[in-house]
Amino acid sequence: MHWKQSAGPAKSVEGFLFFPAIVTELSDMEADRRTSTGSAPAIPRRLQACERCWKRKQKVLADDAVHPLSDAQCAPRRVPIGPTTEEGSGLSHAAVPNYVETLKRKRDELDAQFRQQRARREWDESVPGPRLSPNMETTSAGSPVESNPTPSTAPTSFSERSVQVAMGEIGFLSRNAMAEPRDETRGFPQELAMGNMVRAALVISGEDPSQSRDLCNHRRTFVTMMGPATGITKEFATPYVNRFLDHVGVMFLHIDRRKLQGEFDSYFDAHRGQPSHTKAPNPDTAFLEFRVYMAVAIGMLLTPEPGSELLATGLHAAATERLTIIIEQVNCVKTLHCLWSLALYSMLSSLGGSTWHLVGLAMKKCISFRLHREPYPDSDTSQEELNSRRSIFWALYVLDRTISCVMDRPFSIEDEDILVQLPVYNSTSKTVAEFDFGCHIIMHARLLSSVRSSSSRGRLYHYRNLSHWRDLPKSVRDFVPGDSALSVSIKQLTCRALTQIALLTRGTQPNGGIIRDARTVEHDVVDSCQAYINAAYSYSEQGKLAASFIDGFDLFAAGVLVTCLPSLSPLAGPPRETAIISKCTALLTTIGERFPSLKVLRKLLLALSSVAGQGAYHDPALDELPQIISDPMQDLIQDFLRYSAIKYIENMAPGITEPSSSAGPSTAESKPTVYVLDTFPPKAIEYAKTLFNIIQPQDEEFKNWRQNARALLIRGSYVTADDIASCPNLIAIGKHGVGIDKINQDACAQRGIKILNTPGANARDVAELVVALALSVARGIRSITTRQMLKPVPKETCNGLTLYQKTIGIIGMGNIGRTVAEIFRGGFDANIVAYDAYMPEDVWSHIPHTRAKSVDEVLVQADVLSVHVPLTAETRDMISYEQIRAMKPDAILINAARGGIINEADLTKALSEGYLWGAGLDCHEQEPPSHEKYEALWKNLNVISTPHIGAATSRAQLASATAAVDNLYQYLSKL
């Protein structure tokens, strides 16, 4: 199924039309999209500056009857007209035909045309034989020639053209009607020139999308630090351009993959072996360089690699230097493409300026260039140029609708004023699937526009329109695999549309009758929001998510709906998994590092989640909602808080009453009972109490945990086979952290007891400790501080290693290993060599690395070797004496995984014999490690030992504990 549709009536189901204002119009647009032929090259033509006045005049000219003004007398002129002071106009007022005379001449022309056509029709009816085409007329000799078009499509006469030219040259009408002159010359305030306004938008900080702050000096500092970024090599830039094309190019019709790839190749081929140039760019190459720089910069921002934003900032600065030259060329498509690129960049970087201002300027320019309408019928615009105009307009339309809906801002142009069609399919720029996917994105933007402009139509009306959009055409369905970034984008667009429908139509649901359909909508809103959060979190866990502030707003809206809607509407079903909020807040934390103002959204979502779980709130974050949140969202949150407060008061006992023997179980009795064997963070315990009956070691009931426990929460305790045998009711164990080696897994498997650990919750914290250990060993910190405690240490006696651009070997490519690789790659420009026997080949596609075929291959290359595998029979003593001797003599060995993976006796022997620069150990076979056991190892001052503190941070402890609680609750609730 492609996008070509017949222009028939809209389909109807139970009286609800599918896209009456969207699908039908799109069908009309698309009827000839792939079959239209090109026309002759365009002839430059100066169009009328004031569209409103031109329409008024056309209405007068189209009237067959004599306008009353044609016989009226003009009022005497009260203001004398002197000679113009502007130079170079080449026109005098005497050259401008009188307006009334022009009307009279036009009337006579129309009248003559009408008589001529009537005479021709009478002649056609009286003379038998083949009839002439309506577009043909006969000469006096009877030979057919091309006739004048009808009045509605007729080219303007010479006198009318002279009026247009004169009015345009004088520039009077455009300025006094508050329209923008297209050329920005003579008399136009240069402060309002396009180049100056774009530069003004670029120096507005994007850290807070809702406010404006000058960041010119801030960006200049970054650019100065980075130096000229245009000296990058083609090999370095290629992955980023490919990422731009794969993630952005396929979503917008104006991006021609082959053309951009050709420009990319030609740019680097022309500059191969040359230093980065500082001369002013050539006007012929300015646009090419701009496109290449911005494609690479946006591709860098689409990768989560640390440090990539700094390089992208340098390329962005180089691109903006070319902007003035491009604008001076007065090419509307090129100018708008530049504005589109700058707006897209600003969505991904807080140093890219204000997205709202850039999109507004671009749409203003679209209207000024009349791109929102089809060209005039007598315009000699080629099909290629027409496609370019249409494509760039719809690309900016998508951005405008996205920004306006997410940030609750007005549209730059209303749909009723848009008469331009969709582009015609061109096989040289897009495949059929890519073209259909781009059209699908435009259709979604029009759907959002329909929801916001006609919310009074009701929730079911817009939901059924969205259902039509979600029914993907076959070409689009095949083009978007289920595990790709585009699949996440489709889920995000679906979630955004449902959010708009849910928020803007809250008061318009039918009072009765269609409860089943309303329940379907409510369920779908919450389920789709949850699906989007899960997909984004999964993509983030793979290290592929580089979010924009738009993603932050979408994720926050999804989290709020998942939290609040089930409480406010019984049709939405029961509350969903509490773990979904943890995932959402983790994603908002990541986005908040790039856009600090969005950190408040994470804090607010956590507070709302607490209210949903406890029924009452005391968090100051809820006292006054931030202005960055849209008004409909604020209304939803306020309603949720009022509802929660009322329910909390209702649930409070009004007095003491005798319990009834027939009463059902109390709220406490209805909760599952969980025994907590270890000390958990207080906040995690409070959170767990909202879900379970918690029994801790200090409670009286705890002494019988083996006989009674169905579920356990543990942190560091051992659960042996004897413990499991003595627990007849045990069905699940929630484990704080990743490692489950302290639990007898065989005994659990025989009984079918579920072990629920928390992988990934502490990956960042452990990875940072790995870096800290590696740096401490490299610089000999322990040796220096130990000696310094006894006597002063001259700096000449100190020596260390530099880790910059060293080779980092990683065994185990899970969450922690991946994060270690990201830090070393981004912060130290290190070479990464990694091995994992089980991970797929493309698991680290976003990290430049070498995938080793064996452990030995990593050992011989690594300057720093970091181990991140679980302790199993296979991995015990993985690194022994022979493996250590195979490593470089100045290599550093780090173990932050499990004690026993590195043979400690062999490590002690190798270090005493002078092998290795040193070792950093956060894991030991005995934990906590004692001086008695490790005295021989610790005599080597190039060894640093810590008592398994990789996750010993307040953030990691709370995150792991909360995740353990959520995992256990989710599992038990499904039984």
GIHU-V117438 format. One record per backbone hydrogen bond with DSSP energy under -1.0 kcal/mol. NH is the residue of the N-H (numbers start at 0). CO is the residue of the C=O. E is the energy in kcal/mol with one decimal. If there is no record, write none. Layout:
BEGIN
nh:co:e
NH:CO:E
NH:CO:E
END
This chain:
BEGIN
nh:co:e
12:15:-1.7
15:12:-2.0
17:10:-1.9
23:18:-1.3
25:21:-2.6
26:22:-2.8
27:23:-2.2
28:24:-2.2
29:25:-2.7
30:26:-1.0
32:29:-1.2
35:31:-1.6
53:49:-2.0
54:50:-2.4
55:51:-2.0
56:52:-2.2
57:53:-2.5
58:54:-2.2
59:55:-1.4
60:56:-2.4
61:57:-1.9
62:59:-1.1
69:66:-2.2
70:67:-1.3
94:91:-1.2
101:97:-2.2
102:98:-2.0
103:99:-2.3
104:100:-2.6
105:101:-2.5
106:102:-2.4
107:103:-2.5
108:104:-2.4
109:105:-2.4
110:106:-2.6
111:107:-2.6
112:108:-2.4
113:109:-2.4
114:110:-2.3
115:111:-2.3
116:112:-2.3
117:113:-2.2
118:114:-2.4
119:115:-2.1
120:116:-2.2
121:117:-2.1
122:118:-2.2
123:119:-2.5
124:120:-2.1
125:121:-1.4
126:122:-1.7
135:132:-2.3
136:144:-3.5
138:142:-1.9
141:138:-1.9
144:136:-3.7
146:134:-1.9
152:149:-1.4
153:149:-1.1
160:156:-2.7
161:157:-2.4
162:158:-1.8
163:159:-2.3
164:160:-3.0
165:161:-2.6
166:162:-2.8
167:163:-2.6
168:164:-2.7
169:165:-2.7
170:166:-1.7
174:170:-1.4
175:171:-2.4
176:172:-2.0
177:174:-1.0
178:173:-2.7
191:188:-1.6
192:189:-1.3
196:192:-2.2
197:193:-2.6
198:194:-2.3
199:195:-2.0
200:196:-2.0
201:197:-1.9
202:198:-1.0
204:212:-5.0
205:349:-2.4
210:207:-1.9
214:202:-2.3
218:214:-3.0
219:215:-2.5
220:216:-2.1
221:217:-1.5
222:218:-2.7
223:219:-2.5
224:220:-2.1
225:221:-2.5
226:222:-2.1
231:228:-1.0
236:232:-2.0
237:233:-2.0
240:236:-2.0
241:237:-2.4
242:238:-1.9
243:239:-2.2
244:240:-2.5
245:241:-2.6
246:242:-2.2
247:243:-2.5
248:243:-2.1
250:247:-1.7
254:251:-1.2
259:255:-2.9
260:256:-2.7
261:257:-2.2
262:258:-2.4
263:259:-2.6
264:260:-2.4
265:261:-2.6
266:262:-2.3
267:263:-2.0
268:264:-2.6
269:265:-2.0
270:266:-1.3
273:270:-1.9
284:281:-1.3
285:281:-1.5
288:284:-2.6
289:285:-2.4
290:286:-2.5
291:287:-2.2
292:288:-2.9
293:289:-2.6
294:290:-2.2
295:291:-2.3
296:292:-2.5
297:293:-2.8
298:294:-2.2
299:295:-2.1
300:296:-1.9
301:297:-1.3
302:299:-1.4
307:304:-1.6
310:306:-1.1
311:307:-2.4
312:308:-2.1
313:309:-1.6
314:310:-2.0
315:311:-2.5
316:312:-2.2
317:313:-2.0
318:314:-2.3
319:315:-2.3
320:316:-1.2
321:318:-1.3
325:321:-1.8
326:322:-2.6
327:323:-2.1
329:326:-1.8
334:330:-2.6
335:331:-2.5
336:332:-2.3
337:333:-2.1
338:334:-2.1
339:335:-2.5
340:336:-2.4
341:337:-2.5
342:338:-2.4
343:339:-2.5
344:340:-2.4
345:341:-2.2
346:342:-1.2
347:344:-1.3
348:344:-1.1
351:348:-1.2
353:200:-2.2
357:353:-2.3
358:354:-2.7
359:355:-2.0
360:356:-2.5
361:357:-2.2
362:358:-2.5
363:359:-2.2
364:360:-2.3
365:361:-2.2
366:362:-2.1
367:363:-2.2
368:364:-2.5
369:366:-1.1
370:365:-2.9
378:375:-2.2
385:381:-2.6
386:382:-2.6
387:383:-2.1
388:384:-2.5
389:385:-2.4
390:386:-2.8
391:387:-2.2
392:388:-1.7
393:389:-2.4
394:390:-1.9
395:391:-2.1
396:392:-2.3
397:393:-2.1
398:394:-1.6
399:395:-2.7
400:396:-2.6
401:397:-2.3
402:398:-2.7
403:399:-2.4
404:400:-2.3
405:401:-2.4
406:402:-2.5
408:403:-2.1
416:413:-1.5
417:414:-1.6
418:371:-2.7
419:371:-1.2
428:425:-1.4
429:425:-1.8
434:430:-2.6
435:431:-2.6
436:432:-2.3
437:433:-2.4
438:434:-2.2
439:435:-2.0
440:436:-1.8
441:437:-1.8
442:438:-2.5
443:439:-1.7
444:440:-1.9
445:441:-2.1
446:442:-1.8
447:443:-2.4
448:444:-2.1
449:445:-2.1
450:446:-2.3
451:447:-2.3
452:448:-2.2
453:449:-1.8
456:453:-1.5
457:454:-1.5
461:457:-1.4
462:458:-2.4
463:459:-2.2
464:460:-1.5
465:461:-2.3
466:462:-2.3
467:463:-1.8
468:464:-1.8
469:465:-2.5
471:469:-2.0
476:472:-2.9
477:473:-2.6
478:474:-1.2
479:475:-1.3
483:480:-1.5
487:483:-1.4
488:484:-2.0
489:485:-2.3
490:486:-2.1
491:487:-2.3
492:488:-2.8
493:489:-2.4
494:490:-2.5
495:491:-2.7
496:492:-2.3
497:493:-2.4
498:494:-2.4
499:495:-2.3
500:496:-2.5
501:497:-2.9
502:498:-2.6
503:499:-2.6
504:500:-1.2
507:504:-1.4
517:513:-2.0
518:514:-2.6
519:515:-1.9
520:516:-2.1
521:517:-2.4
522:518:-2.6
523:519:-2.5
524:520:-2.5
525:521:-1.8
526:522:-2.8
527:523:-2.7
528:524:-1.9
529:525:-2.3
530:526:-2.4
531:527:-2.3
532:528:-2.2
533:529:-2.4
534:530:-2.4
535:531:-2.7
536:532:-2.5
537:533:-2.5
538:534:-2.3
539:535:-2.1
540:536:-2.5
541:537:-1.2
542:539:-1.9
543:538:-2.0
548:346:-1.9
551:547:-1.5
552:548:-2.0
553:549:-2.4
554:550:-2.9
555:551:-2.3
556:552:-2.5
557:553:-2.4
558:554:-2.7
559:555:-2.6
560:556:-2.2
561:557:-2.3
562:558:-1.9
563:559:-3.4
564:560:-1.6
567:563:-1.9
568:564:-2.5
571:568:-1.5
579:576:-1.0
581:577:-1.0
582:578:-1.9
583:579:-2.2
584:580:-2.8
585:581:-1.9
586:582:-2.1
587:583:-2.4
588:584:-2.0
589:585:-1.8
590:586:-2.3
591:587:-2.4
593:590:-1.2
594:590:-2.4
596:206:-1.1
597:594:-2.1
598:595:-1.9
600:597:-1.1
602:598:-1.8
603:599:-2.2
604:600:-2.3
605:601:-2.3
606:602:-1.9
607:603:-2.4
608:604:-2.3
609:605:-2.0
610:606:-2.0
611:607:-2.4
612:608:-1.7
613:609:-2.6
614:610:-2.7
621:618:-1.9
622:619:-1.5
628:625:-1.5
633:629:-2.4
634:630:-2.4
635:631:-1.9
636:632:-2.4
637:633:-2.7
638:634:-2.4
639:635:-2.2
640:636:-2.5
641:637:-2.4
642:638:-2.5
643:639:-2.5
644:640:-2.3
645:641:-2.2
646:642:-2.5
647:643:-2.2
648:644:-2.0
649:645:-2.5
650:646:-1.9
662:659:-1.2
669:665:-1.7
673:692:-2.4
674:710:-2.2
675:694:-2.5
676:712:-2.3
684:680:-2.1
685:681:-2.6
686:682:-2.1
687:683:-2.6
688:684:-2.1
690:687:-1.5
691:687:-2.9
692:671:-3.1
694:673:-2.3
698:695:-2.3
701:698:-1.1
703:700:-1.4
704:701:-1.9
707:703:-1.9
708:704:-2.5
711:731:-1.7
712:674:-2.4
713:733:-2.7
718:741:-2.5
723:719:-2.1
724:720:-2.3
725:721:-1.7
726:723:-1.3
730:709:-2.9
731:709:-1.4
732:753:-2.8
733:711:-3.5
734:755:-3.4
735:713:-2.6
742:739:-1.4
743:718:-2.4
744:742:-1.2
747:743:-1.7
748:744:-2.4
749:745:-2.2
750:746:-1.4
751:747:-1.0
752:747:-2.7
753:730:-2.2
755:732:-3.0
757:736:-2.5
760:757:-1.2
765:761:-2.4
766:762:-2.3
767:763:-2.1
768:764:-1.6
769:765:-2.1
770:766:-2.0
771:767:-2.3
772:768:-3.0
773:769:-2.5
774:770:-2.6
775:771:-2.5
776:772:-2.6
777:773:-2.3
778:774:-2.1
779:776:-1.0
780:775:-2.5
783:779:-2.2
784:780:-2.7
785:781:-2.5
786:782:-2.1
787:783:-2.2
788:784:-1.2
789:786:-1.2
790:786:-2.0
796:793:-1.8
797:794:-1.6
800:777:-2.2
804:827:-3.0
805:802:-1.8
807:830:-3.3
808:863:-3.4
809:832:-2.6
810:865:-2.2
811:834:-2.9
817:813:-2.5
818:814:-2.0
819:815:-2.6
820:816:-2.1
821:817:-2.3
822:818:-2.2
823:819:-2.4
824:820:-2.6
825:821:-2.7
826:822:-3.0
827:823:-1.6
829:823:-1.7
830:805:-2.3
832:807:-2.5
833:849:-2.5
834:809:-2.2
842:839:-1.3
844:841:-1.3
846:843:-1.7
849:831:-2.7
851:833:-3.2
858:854:-2.2
859:855:-1.9
861:857:-1.8
862:806:-3.0
863:806:-1.6
864:891:-3.2
865:808:-2.8
866:893:-1.8
867:810:-3.2
875:871:-1.6
876:899:-3.1
877:874:-1.8
878:900:-2.1
883:879:-2.4
884:880:-2.3
885:881:-1.2
886:883:-1.1
890:887:-1.8
891:862:-2.1
892:917:-1.9
893:864:-3.2
894:919:-2.3
900:897:-1.3
902:878:-2.5
906:902:-2.2
907:903:-2.3
908:904:-2.2
909:905:-2.6
910:906:-2.4
911:907:-2.1
912:908:-1.3
913:910:-1.4
914:909:-2.5
916:890:-3.0
917:890:-1.1
918:941:-2.0
919:892:-2.7
920:943:-3.0
921:894:-2.9
933:929:-2.0
937:933:-2.7
938:934:-1.0
939:936:-1.3
942:939:-1.5
943:918:-2.2
945:920:-2.5
947:921:-1.0
947:945:-2.1
951:948:-1.8
952:950:-2.0
956:952:-2.9
957:953:-2.0
958:954:-2.4
959:955:-2.9
960:956:-2.4
961:957:-2.7
962:958:-2.3
963:959:-2.3
964:960:-2.2
965:961:-2.8
966:962:-2.8
967:963:-2.0
968:964:-2.5
969:965:-2.8
970:966:-2.0
971:967:-2.5
972:968:-2.4
974:971:-1.1
END
